[in-house]
């Protein structure tokens, strides 16, 4: 489907974008408690304010996330405050599934790909983040504490309705953020500009007012059907434990060129 970008380095860029989420700094764990499961006692907020408040803990509180858009899947958990990340990404390219796993613990970055050069295909690679150029995440999110890019999405949303059960509805202007979303082909914005400026969305908040889920559809072009997109956020406040993989090989100059898209 042309809804999706043609990825020159396939899921390499996907993982690199997610790994960037672990660069949010180091320091003392200041995690907040997870959802209590009880109704929130916070004062009633407008739809717009409730939506904004639902992502205020992104970057300061650990959480787990998932994203599915057609064959593109991204799952993981992140603690940006303590520079910890677990991520799994996969995408079907020409009927072949390309999968990548990433782990970050401080300045130790590890990546394993199911497809790639023979030198490290299906092997864990230890990377120095200082040697990864900014261009290697050119198709990723801009907020390094937000691997799923959800803050950018919320910033492009207009909330118009909020129900008592924590559902928020409104519209999303995809034209404002199409460069931020890996799974969106920029030509969609050019081909159907009127449609992408007001895509209906539905967000679901948990009992603490945090974002629990988000769904919308990216319009199809050239006769393709629309593509459902679904995000989920769970385990707010749960510590992220990262196990460094045994036997990881050190990245060579050639590997860095690969990940920096210089090959």
GISULPE-V648159 format. One record per pair of residues at least 4 apart in sequence whose C-alpha atoms are under 6 Angstrom apart, sorted by sequence separation. I is the first residue (numbers start at 0). J is the second residue. D is the distance in Angstrom with one decimal. If there is no record, write none. Layout:
i j d
I J D
I J D
This chain:
i j d
44 48 5.8
45 49 6.0
56 60 5.5
67 71 5.8
78 82 6.0
91 95 5.3
103 107 5.8
116 120 5.8
162 166 5.4
173 177 5.7
186 190 5.9
187 191 6.0
188 192 5.1
204 208 5.3
205 209 5.5
219 223 4.7
250 254 5.6
255 259 5.9
257 261 6.0
44 49 5.4
67 72 4.6
78 83 5.1
91 96 4.1
103 108 4.6
115 120 5.1
161 166 5.6
204 209 5.3
219 224 4.9
256 261 4.9
257 262 5.5
66 72 5.6
77 83 5.8
90 96 5.6
102 108 6.0
114 120 5.6
161 167 4.5
204 210 4.6
205 211 5.6
219 225 4.4
256 262 5.8
66 73 5.0
77 84 4.5
90 97 5.4
102 109 5.1
113 120 5.9
160 167 5.6
204 211 5.1
218 225 4.4
65 73 5.5
76 84 5.9
89 97 5.5
101 109 5.6
112 120 5.7
113 121 5.0
140 148 5.4
160 168 5.1
203 211 5.5
217 225 5.5
65 74 4.2
76 85 5.3
89 98 4.2
101 110 4.5
112 121 5.3
203 212 5.0
216 225 6.0
217 226 5.1
64 74 5.6
75 85 5.1
88 98 5.7
100 110 5.7
111 121 5.8
158 168 5.8
159 169 4.9
202 212 5.6
216 226 5.3
64 75 5.5
75 86 4.1
88 99 5.2
100 111 5.2
111 122 5.5
158 169 4.3
202 213 4.3
216 227 4.4
63 75 5.7
64 76 5.9
74 86 5.7
87 99 5.9
99 111 5.6
111 123 4.6
157 169 5.5
201 213 5.8
216 228 5.6
63 76 3.9
74 87 5.3
87 100 4.6
99 112 4.4
110 123 5.6
157 170 5.3
201 214 5.5
215 228 5.5
62 76 5.6
73 87 5.8
86 100 5.8
98 112 5.9
110 124 5.3
156 170 5.7
200 214 5.8
214 228 5.6
62 77 5.8
73 88 4.5
86 101 5.1
98 113 5.3
109 124 5.4
156 171 4.4
200 215 4.7
214 229 4.6
61 77 5.5
72 88 5.6
85 101 6.0
97 113 6.0
109 125 4.7
155 171 5.8
213 229 5.8
61 78 4.3
72 89 5.3
85 102 4.8
97 114 5.9
108 125 5.7
155 172 5.5
213 230 5.0
71 89 5.9
84 102 5.6
108 126 5.1
212 230 5.4
71 90 4.4
84 103 4.9
212 231 4.3
70 90 5.3
83 103 5.2
211 231 5.6
58 79 5.4
59 80 5.7
70 91 5.5
83 104 4.8
211 232 4.7
82 104 5.9
173 195 5.3
82 105 4.9
172 195 6.0
173 196 5.8
172 196 4.1
172 197 5.2
171 197 5.3
170 197 5.0
171 198 4.9
170 198 5.0
170 199 4.4
30 60 5.0
169 199 5.8
170 200 5.6
169 200 5.6
168 200 5.8
168 201 4.6
167 201 5.7
167 202 5.0
166 202 5.7
166 203 4.6
165 203 5.7
140 179 5.1
165 204 4.9
139 179 5.9
138 181 5.8
25 80 5.6
26 81 5.9
23 79 4.9
24 80 5.7
25 81 4.7
23 80 5.9
25 82 5.9
21 79 5.1
22 82 5.9
21 82 4.6
21 83 5.7
21 84 5.9
79 144 5.5
58 144 4.7
47 158 5.0
46 158 5.4
46 159 6.0
46 160 5.7
46 161 5.2
16 136 5.3
15 136 5.9
23 144 5.2
125 247 5.9
16 139 4.6
20 143 4.4
124 247 5.2
125 248 5.9
19 143 5.2
20 144 4.4
123 247 4.6
124 248 5.0
125 249 5.0
126 250 5.7
135 259 4.5
20 145 5.4
124 249 5.9
125 250 5.8
20 146 4.7
124 250 6.0
132 259 6.0
17 146 4.6
53 208 5.5
53 209 4.1
53 210 4.9
68 228 4.6
67 228 5.8
67 229 5.4
66 229 5.7
66 230 4.5
65 230 5.6
65 231 5.2
39 206 5.4
64 231 5.6
38 206 5.2
39 207 5.3
64 232 4.6
63 232 5.6
36 206 5.8
63 233 5.1
62 233 6.0
63 234 5.6
62 234 5.1
34 207 5.6
62 235 4.4
61 235 5.8
61 236 5.0
60 236 5.6
61 237 5.9
3 182 4.9
4 183 5.9
3 183 4.8
4 184 4.3
2 183 5.6
3 184 4.5
2 184 5.0
33 235 4.8
33 236 4.8
32 236 5.1
31 236 5.1
30 236 5.5
